[in-house]
Amino acid sequence: MKKTLLYSILVLFFFSCVESEEVIIPKELVGKWEKEFNVEEDSWIVSYVFNTNGNFESFSVRTIQTQELQPGIIGYSKGKYSKREGNLVLSNIRGFYAEDYSNPPSQTSLLKEQLEWIIPDEIAEFSLEENDNILVLTFLGCNDVLTPRSLANCAPPTPMAYTRVEE
């Protein structure tokens, strides 16, 4: 009994000494941000929507139509966002993708959830420019590659400028 009490006190002492990390939601990011990408004959818009409650959504929407490619949502993700050590942290990410990349759906509900691997937290340096109308994100690590993730090649971190969308 005394040993159990001693171990319980030690465990409580240990957890009381562990600093809990404060979650900081960067209010200056709240809103919708977009960037257009053009690669060969493919063109799409990536948008981030940061909500006041700490949740985010990201959409990759093909905007052009060619003989081989149809417009639609090619990727979607959602999760939490916060600011840690001056960086933007996207966490608890769930990813969804179009099963047919050449003919993606027009609704996120028709995308398939990615369940094959765990999506790690994404960490990005960020800054606001031009009167807070341009958000510059530099994703660190191997998470800065354009969607779909199957094209990942661990390119060096590259700053990407997203424009605030007034709705």
Secondary structure as UniProt FT lines:
FT   HELIX           2..17
FT   HELIX           27..29
FT   STRAND          31..39
FT   TURN            40..41
FT   STRAND          42..50
FT   TURN            52..53
FT   STRAND          55..62
FT   STRAND          72..84
FT   TURN            85..86
FT   STRAND          87..97
FT   TURN            101..102
FT   HELIX           108..110
FT   STRAND          112..113
FT   STRAND          122..129
FT   TURN            130..133
FT   STRAND          134..139
FT   TURN            141..142
FT   HELIX           149..151
FT   STRAND          160..165
//
